[in-house]
């Protein structure tokens, strides 16, 4: 697939978590095709090392690599990261919200006290994307129709680990419940399905495509918190990270995804798919015959991130 990728000269991409695993290989493919690629993450040392390695791997690239400091687990820092990007660039063609983590130690939280997976996998990317919305809108005014995109990382956890109905909210506070590490991981990935769908409803009219993708079962740093036994047996069932890049490349760049597919879910290794029926109800508003949880979650994200915009 990467061999058939069109020249990306003049295009600007941000890949969160772009210094390891799937994100790193995606950055390499894009850079090899002459794109400007911002590798966004919280580790400056890893970012610097990745950029050096990418330049060595793609000596003929006419693209550009930049590191963007981004801590998705601390909402107070995210607007500054987006502002730093927009001070340097006049366009943003594709934002790949690739970064995430899975099953950290029980009780782990973000700087603001949110369950760490929900905060890092969903709430942080939501804020980062909303802060970059002006750049996305501006680019969409002159870019080819359907080429300006935001993509969000789902997971097999959407189908396997999430509670029934996708997300459980506390009836009194309206906050997503903390249910235990694996269920919380599933919820955080369902959250990205909901955000992708709601973003499409709100900003599709601006010419921005928003889809959520399941990258596939991959060998990556995502399993770093798993036990030795879990990782040993899990690795037998996992694919090399490059397969996840095929899913992400399809989501980011395939001309098959048009305005008609805005808000859709992409399955490995790059094909539109459907979700189980309970989640389809979650994507629909009450007026559409659904349970309204997608809108409810979006409004919760807006409320929690508003102080940090």
N, C-alpha and C positions, 0 to 999 in steps of 0.2 A: 504493500500500500504506500509506503513512504517513497518508493521509486516513482510512483505516479503523481506525487504531490506537486501542484503547480509552483512555480517560482514565487516566493513570498517577499520579494524586494518591495520595500516601502510599507510593508505591513508591520504593525506593532502588536505583540502578544505579551500578556502577563501569565505566567504559570506559577501558581502558589505551590510551595513544596517542590520547587523545580531543581533542587540540588541532590535528590536521591530518587531511586526507584523509577516508577512510571513517569513522574514529573521530570526527572533528569533526562530520560530518553526522549520524552516529548520535546524538551528544550533542544536537544541535539538535532532531532529531525527538522524542527523549524529553523534553527540556526543554519543548518546545512543547506537549507533552501533560501538563505539570504534574508531571513526575517530579523527584525529587532526583537529580542526576547529579554524580558525582565524576569529574573528568577527571584521570587518573593519568598522570604522565610525569616525566621527569628535568629538563625545562626549565621553571623557574618563570616566566620571561618569556613563553614561548609559551603556557603555561597561563593566565596572567593576561590576555594579549591575547585568547585564545580566549573566555574568560568574558565579557569586555567586548563582544566581537563578538556572542556568542550572546544576551546580554541585549538588545542593540540590535536583533537580528533577530527576537526573540520578546518584544516589550514587554508582551504580555498574559498571559504565562505566570505561573502561580501556583506554579511549581516553584522549585527552588533549585539553584544551581551552586556547586561547591566544587572547588578544586584540591588534589590529593593528590600530594605529591612521591614519586616512585617511580623507582628506577634498577634496571632488570631486569638490567643487566650487572654488578651488584655485589651478590652474595648477602648480604653483611654488613649492608646497609641495608634489606633488604626487610621483615623482621619489624617493624622500627620503623614503616615505612609502614603496614602492616596494623594495628598497635596504635594508630596515630594515627586511623585510620578508626574502629576499634571503640570508641575513647574518645568519639567524637562521635555515633555512630549505634547504635540498638538493633536494626536489621534490615539485611539485604542480600538483595534479591530476585534480582538478576541481576548476575553478574560477566562482562563481555565481555573476554576476553583477546585484544584486537585488535592491540596493538602488535607490531612486528617489524621486522626489517631483512633486506636481501637483498644478497648478493655484495659484502661490504665488501672492502677490500684484503686480499690473501693474507697470512696470518699474524696477522690481527686476533684479539685474545683479550679475555675479560672480566677483571674485576679479580682473579678467582681463577685465571685461566689457562686457562679453557675456550675452545674455538673459539667465536668471538663469536656466530655465528648460533645454534648449539645452546644457548649460554648465555642469549642474549637472547630467542630465540623459544620456547624450551621449558623450560629449567631454571629460569630466573627466574620465569616464570609459574607453574610447578609450586609453587615455594616460596611465592609470594604467595598462591596459592589455598589451600594447606594452612594457611597462617597465618590465613586468613579463614574456615576451615571452621567454627569455633564460631558465627560470625554466620550463616552459611548454614544450619547445622543448626537454630539457634534460630528463624530465620524460617520454615523449613519446617514447624515444629510448628503454626503457626497460619495459614499462607498457604494459598491454594487449591492442591489437589493438582496437581503438575506445573509450578507457576509459579516455583519457586525453581530457578535454573539457573546453570551455569557453561558458557561456550562458549569454544572454543579455535580459533585461526586456522590452518586448513590452507592449501592452495594447489594450483594446477595443478602445482606442483613435486612434489607427492606422486606424481603419475602420470608426470611427464616427467623430472625431475632426480634423483629418489632412486635409489640403487643397487638392484639386484635384491634382493628380500626386505625392502626398506625401510630398514633400518639395518644397518651392518656393525660388529661388535664386535671389539676386539682379543682374540685368543684367550687371551692371558696375563693382561692387566690387567682385561678385561671392560669397558673404556671404549670408547664409540663412536669409531670411527676418524675421523681427519681426512683427507678424500679430495680436497680441492680445492673452491674456493669454491661452484660451482654444485651439486655433489653434496652438499656440506655443507648448503647451503640446503634441498635436497630432503630430506635426513635430518632436519633440524630441524622440517620440516613434517610428515613422517611421525611424528616424535616426538609431536606434538600429537594425531595420530589415535590413537596408542597410549595416551597419557595420558587422553584423553577416554574411551576404552573401559574402561580399568582403573579410572578414577575412578567410572564408572557401576557397575561391578561391586562396588566397595567401599562406595560411599556412596548408591547408589540406594535402599537400605533406609531411609535417613534422609529420603527424600522429595526428593532433589536430582537434577535432570536434568543430564546432561553430554553435550554433543555437540560434534563438530568440524565446522567449515564451510569450504568453499572459497568465498571471497568473489567469485571471478571475476577475469578479467584486467582490471585497472583502472589508470587514470592516477593515480598517487599518489607520495608521497615514497619509496616502496619502491624506485623505480628510480634513486634519487639517486646510487648508486655505479656505474651503468651508463655505458658510453661514449656519446659524442654520437651515433655511428652507431646503436648499439643502441637508444637512446631514440627516435631519429628514426623508425626502421622499426617499433619496438615500439608507438609511439603510434598507428600506423595500425590496430593490432589491439586496442587497449585501449578499455575503456568508461569513461564518467564514474564517479567514486567513488560516486554515489548508488545505482548498481546493486549495489554491494557491500553497501550498507545494507539493501537488500531481503533479501539472504541473511542478514545478521546479525539483522535484525528477526524474520525467520522463525525463526531458531535460538533467539533470546532469548525470543520471546513467543508463537509460534503455538500455539494449542490442539491443532493436529494432532500435535504432538510430546507423547506421553504416556510413561508408564513403559515401555510396550512398545517404544518407540523409543529408550530410554535407551542411550547409547553409540554412536549412529548417526552417519553422515557425511552432511552436507547439501551439495548441489550448488547452483550458481547457477541461478536467482535465488531460491532458496528451495524446494527439493524434496529429499526423502530419496533417496539414491542408494547405489550399491554401489561397492566398490573392486575393483581388479584382483585376480585370484585369489591371487597371491603375497602381497599385503598381507592378505587375509582369513585366510590361514594364520598370518600374523604376529600377528593379534589373538587367535588361539586358543592356549590353554595346551597343553602336551604331552598332558595327559589328554583334551583335546578334539580331538586329532588335528592340532594346529598345531605351530609350532616354538617357542612359548613366549617369543618375543622381546618381546612387549608387557609381560609380567610381569617379564622380565629388565630392560627399560628402566626400568620403574617402581621396581624395587628399587635400580637404580643412582641414580635421582633421589633416592630416600629417603636413600641412603647419603651422597650428596654434599651434600644440603641439611640433614641432621640437625644439623650443628654451628651452623647459622644460624637454627634454629627459635626 
